[in-house]
């Protein structure tokens, strides 16, 4: 995947990178399965350099930089693997069937049922991915007055 151009908007730089990374993984559904081996090639290193340099511009340092880098990578890989798995299933109605099972078993799964777990009509994967990414980026931003400072 191409590395985006650096701008003076570090959160947007990360969003562009992460969206492209997710799209590349979803475009190649076998790609998440490669994660089980060390990933130290020049493309991975270039992506990680871009990501960390954007986080540093946003104020991340030390352990916080390592944590947020890992959280973002795990988030993209995990979300892509989950989405790719649902998309590759031989039964196009499998997710709806899983949702129907949760609904029919509401006594056993009251929280899943109430939250709309697996309900594509409520929230699609893109919306959930973007909301999660926003939360991660908020945690990476410098604290405002009175907030707990980032990890050392």
N, CA, C and O atoms as a GROMACS GRO file, in nm:
protein
  608
    1UNK      N    1   0.084  -0.118   0.000
    1UNK     CA    2   0.000   0.000   0.000
    1UNK      C    3   0.088   0.124   0.000
    1UNK      O    4   0.193   0.125   0.065
    2UNK      N    5   0.049   0.225  -0.070
    2UNK     CA    6   0.131   0.346  -0.074
    2UNK      C    7   0.127   0.421   0.060
    2UNK      O    8   0.025   0.424   0.129
    3UNK      N    9   0.239   0.481   0.093
    3UNK     CA   10   0.248   0.564   0.213
    3UNK      C   11   0.198   0.703   0.174
    3UNK      O   12   0.243   0.760   0.075
    4UNK      N   13   0.104   0.759   0.253
    4UNK     CA   14   0.052   0.892   0.217
    4UNK      C   15   0.156   1.002   0.236
    4UNK      O   16   0.260   0.982   0.300
    5UNK      N   17   0.127   1.116   0.180
    5UNK     CA   18   0.211   1.234   0.202
    5UNK      C   19   0.191   1.284   0.344
    5UNK      O   20   0.082   1.274   0.400
    6UNK      N   21   0.297   1.338   0.402
    6UNK     CA   22   0.290   1.398   0.535
    6UNK      C   23   0.226   1.536   0.522
    6UNK      O   24   0.260   1.613   0.433
    7UNK      N   25   0.133   1.564   0.613
    7UNK     CA   26   0.071   1.697   0.619
    7UNK      C   27   0.095   1.755   0.758
    7UNK      O   28   0.166   1.694   0.839
    8UNK      N   29   0.038   1.870   0.785
    8UNK     CA   30   0.051   1.925   0.920
    8UNK      C   31  -0.067   1.884   1.009
    8UNK      O   32  -0.087   1.943   1.115
    9UNK      N   33  -0.145   1.784   0.966
    9UNK     CA   34  -0.258   1.734   1.043
    9UNK      C   35  -0.231   1.588   1.079
    9UNK      O   36  -0.271   1.497   1.006
   10UNK      N   37  -0.163   1.566   1.192
   10UNK     CA   38  -0.119   1.431   1.228
   10UNK      C   39  -0.234   1.331   1.241
   10UNK      O   40  -0.218   1.218   1.196
   11UNK      N   41  -0.349   1.367   1.302
   11UNK     CA   42  -0.456   1.266   1.311
   11UNK      C   43  -0.509   1.226   1.174
   11UNK      O   44  -0.540   1.109   1.150
   12UNK      N   45  -0.520   1.323   1.084
   12UNK     CA   46  -0.569   1.290   0.950
   12UNK      C   47  -0.466   1.207   0.874
   12UNK      O   48  -0.504   1.118   0.798
   13UNK      N   49  -0.338   1.233   0.894
   13UNK     CA   50  -0.234   1.149   0.833
   13UNK      C   51  -0.251   1.004   0.877
   13UNK      O   52  -0.241   0.912   0.795
   14UNK      N   53  -0.277   0.984   1.006
   14UNK     CA   54  -0.297   0.848   1.056
   14UNK      C   55  -0.424   0.788   0.998
   14UNK      O   56  -0.424   0.671   0.959
   15UNK      N   57  -0.532   0.865   0.992
   15UNK     CA   58  -0.656   0.814   0.935
   15UNK      C   59  -0.635   0.767   0.790
   15UNK      O   60  -0.682   0.660   0.751
   16UNK      N   61  -0.566   0.847   0.711
   16UNK     CA   62  -0.542   0.812   0.571
   16UNK      C   63  -0.459   0.683   0.564
   16UNK      O   64  -0.491   0.593   0.486
   17UNK      N   65  -0.355   0.674   0.644
   17UNK     CA   66  -0.272   0.554   0.646
   17UNK      C   67  -0.352   0.431   0.687
   17UNK      O   68  -0.348   0.328   0.619
   18UNK      N   69  -0.425   0.442   0.797
   18UNK     CA   70  -0.498   0.328   0.851
   18UNK      C   71  -0.612   0.284   0.759
   18UNK      O   72  -0.635   0.165   0.742
   19UNK      N   73  -0.681   0.380   0.700
   19UNK     CA   74  -0.787   0.344   0.604
   19UNK      C   75  -0.729   0.270   0.484
   19UNK      O   76  -0.787   0.172   0.437
   20UNK      N   77  -0.616   0.317   0.434
   20UNK     CA   78  -0.551   0.250   0.321
   20UNK      C   79  -0.503   0.111   0.358
   20UNK      O   80  -0.512   0.018   0.278
   21UNK      N   81  -0.451   0.096   0.479
   21UNK     CA   82  -0.403  -0.032   0.529
   21UNK      C   83  -0.519  -0.130   0.539
   21UNK      O   84  -0.508  -0.244   0.494
   22UNK      N   85  -0.630  -0.086   0.597
   22UNK     CA   86  -0.748  -0.172   0.608
   22UNK      C   87  -0.800  -0.209   0.470
   22UNK      O   88  -0.832  -0.326   0.445
   23UNK      N   89  -0.808  -0.113   0.380
   23UNK     CA   90  -0.857  -0.141   0.244
   23UNK      C   91  -0.767  -0.243   0.174
   23UNK      O   92  -0.816  -0.332   0.105
   24UNK      N   93  -0.637  -0.230   0.192
   24UNK     CA   94  -0.544  -0.326   0.130
   24UNK      C   95  -0.566  -0.466   0.186
   24UNK      O   96  -0.565  -0.564   0.112
   25UNK      N   97  -0.587  -0.475   0.316
   25UNK     CA   98  -0.609  -0.606   0.377
   25UNK      C   99  -0.743  -0.665   0.334
   25UNK      O  100  -0.752  -0.786   0.309
   26UNK      N  101  -0.846  -0.582   0.324
   26UNK     CA  102  -0.976  -0.633   0.281
   26UNK      C  103  -0.975  -0.666   0.132
   26UNK      O  104  -1.048  -0.755   0.088
   27UNK      N  105  -0.894  -0.595   0.055
   27UNK     CA  106  -0.881  -0.624  -0.087
   27UNK      C  107  -0.804  -0.752  -0.116
   27UNK      O  108  -0.813  -0.808  -0.225
   28UNK      N  109  -0.730  -0.797  -0.017
   28UNK     CA  110  -0.653  -0.922  -0.027
   28UNK      C  111  -0.690  -1.005   0.096
   28UNK      O  112  -0.614  -1.007   0.193
   29UNK      N  113  -0.804  -1.075   0.094
   29UNK     CA  114  -0.855  -1.141   0.214
   29UNK      C  115  -0.760  -1.243   0.277
   29UNK      O  116  -0.777  -1.279   0.394
   30UNK      N  117  -0.662  -1.288   0.204
   30UNK     CA  118  -0.564  -1.381   0.259
   30UNK      C  119  -0.458  -1.308   0.342
   30UNK      O  120  -0.387  -1.372   0.420
   31UNK      N  121  -0.446  -1.176   0.327
   31UNK     CA  122  -0.340  -1.099   0.392
   31UNK      C  123  -0.342  -1.107   0.545
   31UNK      O  124  -0.236  -1.123   0.604
   32UNK      N  125  -0.459  -1.097   0.612
   32UNK     CA  126  -0.455  -1.105   0.758
   32UNK      C  127  -0.394  -1.236   0.809
   32UNK      O  128  -0.337  -1.238   0.918
   33UNK      N  129  -0.404  -1.343   0.732
   33UNK     CA  130  -0.346  -1.470   0.772
   33UNK      C  131  -0.195  -1.470   0.774
   33UNK      O  132  -0.134  -1.558   0.833
   34UNK      N  133  -0.132  -1.372   0.710
   34UNK     CA  134   0.015  -1.363   0.709
   34UNK      C  135   0.070  -1.303   0.837
   34UNK      O  136   0.191  -1.303   0.860
   35UNK      N  137  -0.019  -1.251   0.920
   35UNK     CA  138   0.024  -1.180   1.039
   35UNK      C  139   0.096  -1.269   1.139
   35UNK      O  140   0.169  -1.219   1.224
   36UNK      N  141   0.079  -1.398   1.130
   36UNK     CA  142   0.141  -1.489   1.225
   36UNK      C  143   0.291  -1.504   1.209
   36UNK      O  144   0.352  -1.585   1.279
   37UNK      N  145   0.351  -1.430   1.120
   37UNK     CA  146   0.496  -1.438   1.103
   37UNK      C  147   0.555  -1.298   1.121
   37UNK      O  148   0.483  -1.200   1.108
   38UNK      N  149   0.684  -1.288   1.152
   38UNK     CA  150   0.743  -1.155   1.170
   38UNK      C  151   0.726  -1.069   1.045
   38UNK      O  152   0.747  -1.115   0.933
   39UNK      N  153   0.688  -0.947   1.067
   39UNK     CA  154   0.662  -0.855   0.956
   39UNK      C  155   0.764  -0.740   0.965
   39UNK      O  156   0.737  -0.637   1.026
   40UNK      N  157   0.879  -0.760   0.902
   40UNK     CA  158   0.986  -0.661   0.912
   40UNK      C  159   1.038  -0.617   0.775
   40UNK      O  160   1.148  -0.565   0.765
   41UNK      N  161   0.959  -0.638   0.672
   41UNK     CA  162   1.002  -0.597   0.538
   41UNK      C  163   1.001  -0.446   0.523
   41UNK      O  164   0.952  -0.375   0.611
   42UNK      N  165   1.054  -0.397   0.413
   42UNK     CA  166   1.065  -0.252   0.394
   42UNK      C  167   0.930  -0.181   0.389
   42UNK      O  168   0.920  -0.066   0.434
   43UNK      N  169   0.826  -0.245   0.338
   43UNK     CA  170   0.695  -0.180   0.333
   43UNK      C  171   0.635  -0.167   0.473
   43UNK      O  172   0.578  -0.063   0.506
   44UNK      N  173   0.648  -0.271   0.553
   44UNK     CA  174   0.596  -0.265   0.691
   44UNK      C  175   0.674  -0.162   0.771
   44UNK      O  176   0.615  -0.085   0.848
   45UNK      N  177   0.805  -0.160   0.754
   45UNK     CA  178   0.886  -0.063   0.827
   45UNK      C  179   0.853   0.080   0.784
   45UNK      O  180   0.849   0.170   0.868
   46UNK      N  181   0.830   0.102   0.656
   46UNK     CA  182   0.794   0.236   0.607
   46UNK      C  183   0.658   0.278   0.664
   46UNK      O  184   0.641   0.394   0.704
   47UNK      N  185   0.563   0.186   0.668
   47UNK     CA  186   0.431   0.217   0.725
   47UNK      C  187   0.444   0.250   0.873
   47UNK      O  188   0.383   0.346   0.920
   48UNK      N  189   0.521   0.172   0.946
   48UNK     CA  190   0.538   0.195   1.089
   48UNK      C  191   0.612   0.326   1.115
   48UNK      O  192   0.579   0.398   1.210
   49UNK      N  193   0.711   0.357   1.034
   49UNK     CA  194   0.782   0.486   1.046
   49UNK      C  195   0.685   0.601   1.026
   49UNK      O  196   0.686   0.697   1.104
   50UNK      N  197   0.601   0.593   0.922
   50UNK     CA  198   0.504   0.700   0.897
   50UNK      C  199   0.410   0.714   1.016
   50UNK      O  200   0.384   0.825   1.064
   51UNK      N  201   0.359   0.601   1.065
   51UNK     CA  202   0.265   0.601   1.177
   51UNK      C  203   0.329   0.663   1.301
   51UNK      O  204   0.272   0.752   1.364
   52UNK      N  205   0.448   0.616   1.336
   52UNK     CA  206   0.512   0.669   1.457
   52UNK      C  207   0.551   0.815   1.442
   52UNK      O  208   0.544   0.891   1.539
   53UNK      N  209   0.593   0.856   1.324
   53UNK     CA  210   0.630   0.997   1.309
   53UNK      C  211   0.507   1.086   1.323
   53UNK      O  212   0.517   1.196   1.378
   54UNK      N  213   0.392   1.040   1.276
   54UNK     CA  214   0.268   1.117   1.294
   54UNK      C  215   0.231   1.123   1.442
   54UNK      O  216   0.190   1.228   1.492
   55UNK      N  217   0.245   1.010   1.511
   55UNK     CA  218   0.213   1.009   1.654
   55UNK      C  219   0.307   1.100   1.734
   55UNK      O  220   0.264   1.167   1.827
   56UNK      N  221   0.436   1.102   1.696
   56UNK     CA  222   0.531   1.192   1.762
   56UNK      C  223   0.491   1.337   1.738
   56UNK      O  224   0.497   1.419   1.829
   57UNK      N  225   0.448   1.369   1.616
   57UNK     CA  226   0.402   1.506   1.588
   57UNK      C  227   0.280   1.540   1.672
   57UNK      O  228   0.255   1.656   1.702
   58UNK      N  229   0.202   1.437   1.710
   58UNK     CA  230   0.085   1.457   1.795
   58UNK      C  231   0.116   1.460   1.943
   58UNK      O  232   0.026   1.482   2.024
   59UNK      N  233   0.242   1.438   1.980
   59UNK     CA  234   0.280   1.448   2.120
   59UNK      C  235   0.309   1.316   2.189
   59UNK      O  236   0.340   1.316   2.308
   60UNK      N  237   0.300   1.204   2.120
   60UNK     CA  238   0.329   1.073   2.181
   60UNK      C  239   0.481   1.057   2.196
   60UNK      O  240   0.558   1.096   2.108
   61UNK      N  241   0.520   0.999   2.306
   61UNK     CA  242   0.661   0.973   2.333
   61UNK      C  243   0.672   0.844   2.414
   61UNK      O  244   0.574   0.799   2.473
   62UNK      N  245   0.788   0.787   2.417
   62UNK     CA  246   0.819   0.676   2.505
   62UNK      C  247   0.720   0.562   2.498
   62UNK      O  248   0.684   0.515   2.390
   63UNK      N  249   0.678   0.518   2.615
   63UNK     CA  250   0.588   0.403   2.623
   63UNK      C  251   0.454   0.431   2.556
   63UNK      O  252   0.396   0.342   2.494
   64UNK      N  253   0.403   0.554   2.566
   64UNK     CA  254   0.276   0.586   2.501
   64UNK      C  255   0.288   0.566   2.350
   64UNK      O  256   0.194   0.515   2.288
   65UNK      N  257   0.400   0.604   2.291
   65UNK     CA  258   0.421   0.585   2.149
   65UNK      C  259   0.416   0.437   2.113
   65UNK      O  260   0.353   0.398   2.015
   66UNK      N  261   0.484   0.355   2.192
   66UNK     CA  262   0.484   0.210   2.168
   66UNK      C  263   0.344   0.152   2.184
   66UNK      O  264   0.302   0.068   2.105
   67UNK      N  265   0.272   0.195   2.288
   67UNK     CA  266   0.138   0.143   2.314
   67UNK      C  267   0.042   0.181   2.202
   67UNK      O  268  -0.029   0.095   2.150
   68UNK      N  269   0.038   0.307   2.164
   68UNK     CA  270  -0.057   0.352   2.061
   68UNK      C  271  -0.024   0.288   1.926
   68UNK      O  272  -0.114   0.254   1.851
   69UNK      N  273   0.105   0.273   1.895
   69UNK     CA  274   0.144   0.205   1.772
   69UNK      C  275   0.088   0.063   1.771
   69UNK      O  276   0.030   0.019   1.672
   70UNK      N  277   0.107  -0.007   1.881
   70UNK     CA  278   0.059  -0.145   1.891
   70UNK      C  279  -0.094  -0.151   1.886
   70UNK      O  280  -0.150  -0.239   1.820
   71UNK      N  281  -0.160  -0.060   1.955
   71UNK     CA  282  -0.306  -0.060   1.955
   71UNK      C  283  -0.359  -0.036   1.813
   71UNK      O  284  -0.450  -0.106   1.769
   72UNK      N  285  -0.302   0.060   1.742
   72UNK     CA  286  -0.348   0.087   1.606
   72UNK      C  287  -0.324  -0.032   1.514
   72UNK      O  288  -0.412  -0.070   1.437
   73UNK      N  289  -0.206  -0.091   1.521
   73UNK     CA  290  -0.176  -0.207   1.436
   73UNK      C  291  -0.269  -0.323   1.469
   73UNK      O  292  -0.323  -0.387   1.378
   74UNK      N  293  -0.288  -0.351   1.596
   74UNK     CA  294  -0.376  -0.460   1.636
   74UNK      C  295  -0.520  -0.433   1.594
   74UNK      O  296  -0.593  -0.524   1.555
   75UNK      N  297  -0.561  -0.308   1.603
   75UNK     CA  298  -0.696  -0.270   1.564
   75UNK      C  299  -0.719  -0.293   1.415
   75UNK      O  300  -0.819  -0.354   1.376
   76UNK      N  301  -0.628  -0.246   1.332
   76UNK     CA  302  -0.643  -0.264   1.187
   76UNK      C  303  -0.641  -0.412   1.152
   76UNK      O  304  -0.726  -0.459   1.076
   77UNK      N  305  -0.546  -0.485   1.205
   77UNK     CA  306  -0.534  -0.627   1.172
   77UNK      C  307  -0.655  -0.704   1.222
   77UNK      O  308  -0.712  -0.785   1.149
   78UNK      N  309  -0.696  -0.680   1.346
   78UNK     CA  310  -0.810  -0.753   1.402
   78UNK      C  311  -0.940  -0.721   1.330
   78UNK      O  312  -1.018  -0.811   1.298
   79UNK      N  313  -0.964  -0.593   1.305
   79UNK     CA  314  -1.087  -0.555   1.235
   79UNK      C  315  -1.087  -0.613   1.093
   79UNK      O  316  -1.190  -0.664   1.047
   80UNK      N  317  -0.974  -0.605   1.025
   80UNK     CA  318  -0.966  -0.657   0.888
   80UNK      C  319  -0.986  -0.808   0.884
   80UNK      O  320  -1.055  -0.860   0.797
   81UNK      N  321  -0.925  -0.878   0.978
   81UNK     CA  322  -0.940  -1.023   0.983
   81UNK      C  323  -1.086  -1.061   1.008
   81UNK      O  324  -1.139  -1.151   0.941
   82UNK      N  325  -1.150  -0.994   1.102
   82UNK     CA  326  -1.291  -1.023   1.132
   82UNK      C  327  -1.380  -0.994   1.011
   82UNK      O  328  -1.462  -1.076   0.973
   83UNK      N  329  -1.362  -0.877   0.952
   83UNK     CA  330  -1.444  -0.840   0.836
   83UNK      C  331  -1.418  -0.934   0.719
   83UNK      O  332  -1.513  -0.978   0.654
   84UNK      N  333  -1.292  -0.965   0.692
   84UNK     CA  334  -1.259  -1.054   0.580
   84UNK      C  335  -1.318  -1.192   0.602
   84UNK      O  336  -1.363  -1.257   0.507
   85UNK      N  337  -1.319  -1.238   0.727
   85UNK     CA  338  -1.376  -1.369   0.757
   85UNK      C  339  -1.525  -1.372   0.726
   85UNK      O  340  -1.574  -1.466   0.663
   86UNK      N  341  -1.598  -1.270   0.769
   86UNK     CA  342  -1.741  -1.264   0.738
   86UNK      C  343  -1.764  -1.254   0.588
   86UNK      O  344  -1.857  -1.315   0.536
   87UNK      N  345  -1.682  -1.177   0.519
   87UNK     CA  346  -1.700  -1.158   0.374
   87UNK      C  347  -1.667  -1.284   0.295
   87UNK      O  348  -1.725  -1.306   0.188
   88UNK      N  349  -1.575  -1.366   0.345
   88UNK     CA  350  -1.533  -1.486   0.272
   88UNK      C  351  -1.618  -1.608   0.300
   88UNK      O  352  -1.604  -1.710   0.233
   89UNK      N  353  -1.705  -1.599   0.397
   89UNK     CA  354  -1.783  -1.717   0.431
   89UNK      C  355  -1.862  -1.764   0.309
   89UNK      O  356  -1.909  -1.684   0.229
   90UNK      N  357  -1.877  -1.894   0.297
   90UNK     CA  358  -1.945  -1.952   0.182
   90UNK      C  359  -2.095  -1.918   0.183
   90UNK      O  360  -2.160  -1.918   0.078
   91UNK      N  361  -2.148  -1.890   0.300
   91UNK     CA  362  -2.290  -1.860   0.313
   91UNK      C  363  -2.309  -1.709   0.330
   91UNK      O  364  -2.275  -1.654   0.434
   92UNK      N  365  -2.362  -1.642   0.229
   92UNK     CA  366  -2.378  -1.496   0.238
   92UNK      C  367  -2.477  -1.453   0.347
   92UNK      O  368  -2.479  -1.336   0.386
   93UNK      N  369  -2.557  -1.546   0.396
   93UNK     CA  370  -2.654  -1.514   0.500
   93UNK      C  371  -2.608  -1.555   0.639
   93UNK      O  372  -2.686  -1.551   0.734
   94UNK      N  373  -2.481  -1.595   0.653
   94UNK     CA  374  -2.431  -1.646   0.781
   94UNK      C  375  -2.439  -1.541   0.891
   94UNK      O  376  -2.478  -1.573   1.004
   95UNK      N  377  -2.404  -1.417   0.861
   95UNK     CA  378  -2.407  -1.313   0.964
   95UNK      C  379  -2.550  -1.284   1.007
   95UNK      O  380  -2.577  -1.268   1.126
   96UNK      N  381  -2.640  -1.279   0.912
   96UNK     CA  382  -2.782  -1.259   0.946
   96UNK      C  383  -2.833  -1.376   1.029
   96UNK      O  384  -2.912  -1.356   1.121
   97UNK      N  385  -2.790  -1.496   0.996
   97UNK     CA  386  -2.832  -1.613   1.074
   97UNK      C  387  -2.776  -1.606   1.216
   97UNK      O  388  -2.846  -1.642   1.311
   98UNK      N  389  -2.653  -1.560   1.230
   98UNK     CA  390  -2.594  -1.545   1.364
   98UNK      C  391  -2.671  -1.440   1.443
   98UNK      O  392  -2.697  -1.458   1.561
   99UNK      N  393  -2.707  -1.330   1.378
   99UNK     CA  394  -2.786  -1.226   1.444
   99UNK      C  395  -2.923  -1.281   1.484
   99UNK      O  396  -2.971  -1.255   1.594
  100UNK      N  397  -2.986  -1.358   1.396
  100UNK     CA  398  -3.116  -1.418   1.427
  100UNK      C  399  -3.106  -1.511   1.548
  100UNK      O  400  -3.197  -1.516   1.631
  101UNK      N  401  -2.995  -1.584   1.558
  101UNK     CA  402  -2.974  -1.672   1.674
  101UNK      C  403  -2.965  -1.590   1.803
  101UNK      O  404  -3.024  -1.626   1.904
  102UNK      N  405  -2.890  -1.479   1.798
  102UNK     CA  406  -2.878  -1.392   1.916
  102UNK      C  407  -3.016  -1.338   1.955
  102UNK      O  408  -3.052  -1.338   2.073
  103UNK      N  409  -3.092  -1.294   1.856
  103UNK     CA  410  -3.225  -1.239   1.882
  103UNK      C  411  -3.318  -1.346   1.940
  103UNK      O  412  -3.392  -1.320   2.035
  104UNK      N  413  -3.315  -1.465   1.882
  104UNK     CA  414  -3.402  -1.574   1.928
  104UNK      C  415  -3.360  -1.624   2.066
  104UNK      O  416  -3.441  -1.683   2.138
  105UNK      N  417  -3.235  -1.600   2.103
  105UNK     CA  418  -3.184  -1.646   2.233
  105UNK      C  419  -3.157  -1.526   2.324
  105UNK      O  420  -3.058  -1.524   2.397
  106UNK      N  421  -3.244  -1.428   2.319
  106UNK     CA  422  -3.224  -1.303   2.394
  106UNK      C  423  -3.209  -1.326   2.544
  106UNK      O  424  -3.141  -1.249   2.611
  107UNK      N  425  -3.271  -1.430   2.597
  107UNK     CA  426  -3.257  -1.459   2.740
  107UNK      C  427  -3.112  -1.500   2.773
  107UNK      O  428  -3.061  -1.466   2.879
  108UNK      N  429  -3.049  -1.572   2.683
  108UNK     CA  430  -2.911  -1.617   2.704
  108UNK      C  431  -2.810  -1.506   2.672
  108UNK      O  432  -2.702  -1.502   2.730
  109UNK      N  433  -2.847  -1.417   2.579
  109UNK     CA  434  -2.756  -1.312   2.533
  109UNK      C  435  -2.823  -1.174   2.541
  109UNK      O  436  -2.835  -1.107   2.439
  110UNK      N  437  -2.866  -1.132   2.660
  110UNK     CA  438  -2.941  -1.006   2.667
  110UNK      C  439  -2.860  -0.884   2.626
  110UNK      O  440  -2.913  -0.793   2.563
  111UNK      N  441  -2.733  -0.881   2.660
  111UNK     CA  442  -2.651  -0.765   2.625
  111UNK      C  443  -2.621  -0.764   2.476
  111UNK      O  444  -2.629  -0.658   2.412
  112UNK      N  445  -2.586  -0.878   2.420
  112UNK     CA  446  -2.561  -0.886   2.275
  112UNK      C  447  -2.686  -0.847   2.197
  112UNK      O  448  -2.678  -0.775   2.098
  113UNK      N  449  -2.799  -0.896   2.243
  113UNK     CA  450  -2.924  -0.864   2.173
  113UNK      C  451  -2.954  -0.714   2.180
  113UNK      O  452  -2.985  -0.653   2.078
  114UNK      N  453  -2.944  -0.657   2.299
  114UNK     CA  454  -2.976  -0.515   2.316
  114UNK      C  455  -2.877  -0.424   2.243
  114UNK      O  456  -2.914  -0.317   2.196
  115UNK      N  457  -2.751  -0.468   2.234
  115UNK     CA  458  -2.650  -0.383   2.170
  115UNK      C  459  -2.655  -0.387   2.018
  115UNK      O  460  -2.591  -0.306   1.952
  116UNK      N  461  -2.731  -0.481   1.963
  116UNK     CA  462  -2.736  -0.492   1.818
  116UNK      C  463  -2.617  -0.567   1.761
  116UNK      O  464  -2.582  -0.550   1.644
  117UNK      N  465  -2.553  -0.652   1.842
  117UNK     CA  466  -2.437  -0.728   1.797
  117UNK      C  467  -2.470  -0.803   1.667
  117UNK      O  468  -2.570  -0.875   1.660
  118UNK      N  469  -2.387  -0.786   1.566
  118UNK     CA  470  -2.401  -0.848   1.434
  118UNK      C  471  -2.520  -0.797   1.354
  118UNK      O  472  -2.561  -0.860   1.257
  119UNK      N  473  -2.575  -0.683   1.394
  119UNK     CA  474  -2.690  -0.625   1.322
  119UNK      C  475  -2.639  -0.523   1.220
  119UNK      O  476  -2.617  -0.407   1.252
  120UNK      N  477  -2.622  -0.569   1.097
  120UNK     CA  478  -2.569  -0.483   0.991
  120UNK      C  479  -2.660  -0.365   0.960
  120UNK      O  480  -2.613  -0.262   0.911
  121UNK      N  481  -2.789  -0.378   0.988
  121UNK     CA  482  -2.879  -0.267   0.960
  121UNK      C  483  -2.863  -0.154   1.062
  121UNK      O  484  -2.907  -0.042   1.038
  122UNK      N  485  -2.802  -0.185   1.173
  122UNK     CA  486  -2.784  -0.084   1.278
  122UNK      C  487  -2.655  -0.005   1.258
  122UNK      O  488  -2.655   0.118   1.260
  123UNK      N  489  -2.544  -0.078   1.239
  123UNK     CA  490  -2.414  -0.015   1.216
  123UNK      C  491  -2.336  -0.102   1.120
  123UNK      O  492  -2.323  -0.222   1.141
  124UNK      N  493  -2.284  -0.040   1.014
  124UNK     CA  494  -2.202  -0.120   0.923
  124UNK      C  495  -2.056  -0.118   0.968
  124UNK      O  496  -2.017  -0.041   1.055
  125UNK      N  497  -1.977  -0.205   0.906
  125UNK     CA  498  -1.837  -0.220   0.946
  125UNK      C  499  -1.758  -0.091   0.932
  125UNK      O  500  -1.674  -0.061   1.016
  126UNK      N  501  -1.784  -0.014   0.826
  126UNK     CA  502  -1.710   0.111   0.807
  126UNK      C  503  -1.737   0.209   0.921
  126UNK      O  504  -1.644   0.270   0.973
  127UNK      N  505  -1.862   0.223   0.960
  127UNK     CA  506  -1.897   0.315   1.068
  127UNK      C  507  -1.832   0.271   1.200
  127UNK      O  508  -1.776   0.354   1.272
  128UNK      N  509  -1.840   0.142   1.230
  128UNK     CA  510  -1.779   0.093   1.353
  128UNK      C  511  -1.627   0.110   1.351
  128UNK      O  512  -1.567   0.145   1.453
  129UNK      N  513  -1.566   0.084   1.235
  129UNK     CA  514  -1.420   0.100   1.225
  129UNK      C  515  -1.381   0.246   1.250
  129UNK      O  516  -1.289   0.273   1.326
  130UNK      N  517  -1.450   0.338   1.186
  130UNK     CA  518  -1.418   0.481   1.202
  130UNK      C  519  -1.438   0.527   1.346
  130UNK      O  520  -1.358   0.605   1.398
  131UNK      N  521  -1.543   0.480   1.412
  131UNK     CA  522  -1.568   0.518   1.551
  131UNK      C  523  -1.457   0.465   1.641
  131UNK      O  524  -1.412   0.535   1.732
  132UNK      N  525  -1.413   0.343   1.617
  132UNK     CA  526  -1.302   0.288   1.695
  132UNK      C  527  -1.173   0.364   1.671
  132UNK      O  528  -1.098   0.391   1.765
  133UNK      N  529  -1.148   0.398   1.546
  133UNK     CA  530  -1.027   0.474   1.513
  133UNK      C  531  -1.030   0.610   1.581
  133UNK      O  532  -0.929   0.656   1.634
  134UNK      N  533  -1.145   0.676   1.580
  134UNK     CA  534  -1.157   0.805   1.649
  134UNK      C  535  -1.122   0.792   1.798
  134UNK      O  536  -1.052   0.876   1.854
  135UNK      N  537  -1.171   0.686   1.860
  135UNK     CA  538  -1.142   0.665   2.002
  135UNK      C  539  -0.994   0.644   2.028
  135UNK      O  540  -0.938   0.698   2.124
  136UNK      N  541  -0.929   0.567   1.943
  136UNK     CA  542  -0.785   0.544   1.959
  136UNK      C  543  -0.709   0.675   1.942
  136UNK      O  544  -0.618   0.704   2.020
  137UNK      N  545  -0.745   0.753   1.842
  137UNK     CA  546  -0.675   0.879   1.819
  137UNK      C  547  -0.699   0.979   1.932
  137UNK      O  548  -0.609   1.056   1.966
  138UNK      N  549  -0.818   0.979   1.991
  138UNK     CA  550  -0.842   1.066   2.107
  138UNK      C  551  -0.749   1.027   2.222
  138UNK      O  552  -0.701   1.113   2.296
  139UNK      N  553  -0.725   0.897   2.238
  139UNK     CA  554  -0.638   0.853   2.347
  139UNK      C  555  -0.492   0.891   2.320
  139UNK      O  556  -0.412   0.900   2.414
  140UNK      N  557  -0.457   0.913   2.195
  140UNK     CA  558  -0.319   0.946   2.160
  140UNK      C  559  -0.292   1.096   2.166
  140UNK      O  560  -0.176   1.138   2.170
  141UNK      N  561  -0.398   1.177   2.167
  141UNK     CA  562  -0.381   1.322   2.166
  141UNK      C  563  -0.326   1.371   2.300
  141UNK      O  564  -0.348   1.308   2.403
  142UNK      N  565  -0.255   1.482   2.298
  142UNK     CA  566  -0.204   1.536   2.424
  142UNK      C  567  -0.321   1.568   2.519
  142UNK      O  568  -0.428   1.609   2.473
  143UNK      N  569  -0.301   1.548   2.650
  143UNK     CA  570  -0.410   1.574   2.744
  143UNK      C  571  -0.442   1.723   2.753
  143UNK      O  572  -0.355   1.809   2.738
  144UNK      N  573  -0.569   1.750   2.779
  144UNK     CA  574  -0.610   1.888   2.804
  144UNK      C  575  -0.589   1.917   2.953
  144UNK      O  576  -0.565   1.826   3.032
  145UNK      N  577  -0.598   2.039   2.988
  145UNK     CA  578  -0.580   2.080   3.127
  145UNK      C  579  -0.670   1.999   3.219
  145UNK      O  580  -0.791   1.987   3.195
  146UNK      N  581  -0.612   1.945   3.323
  146UNK     CA  582  -0.689   1.869   3.421
  146UNK      C  583  -0.704   1.722   3.390
  146UNK      O  584  -0.756   1.648   3.473
  147UNK      N  585  -0.660   1.677   3.270
  147UNK     CA  586  -0.670   1.536   3.235
  147UNK      C  587  -0.545   1.460   3.278
  147UNK      O  588  -0.440   1.519   3.305
  148UNK      N  589  -0.558   1.329   3.285
  148UNK     CA  590  -0.446   1.244   3.320
  148UNK      C  591  -0.343   1.250   3.207
  148UNK      O  592  -0.380   1.234   3.091
  149UNK      N  593  -0.216   1.272   3.238
  149UNK     CA  594  -0.114   1.279   3.133
  149UNK      C  595  -0.091   1.141   3.071
  149UNK      O  596  -0.125   1.039   3.131
  150UNK      N  597  -0.034   1.138   2.951
  150UNK     CA  598  -0.005   1.009   2.884
  150UNK      C  599   0.099   0.929   2.962
  150UNK      O  600   0.168   0.981   3.050
  151UNK      N  601   0.109   0.803   2.926
  151UNK     CA  602   0.209   0.715   2.987
  151UNK      C  603   0.349   0.771   2.962
  151UNK      O  604   0.374   0.830   2.857
  152UNK      N  605   0.440   0.751   3.058
  152UNK     CA  606   0.578   0.799   3.037
  152UNK      C  607   0.648   0.718   2.932
  152UNK      O  608   0.764   0.744   2.901
   0.00000   0.00000   0.00000
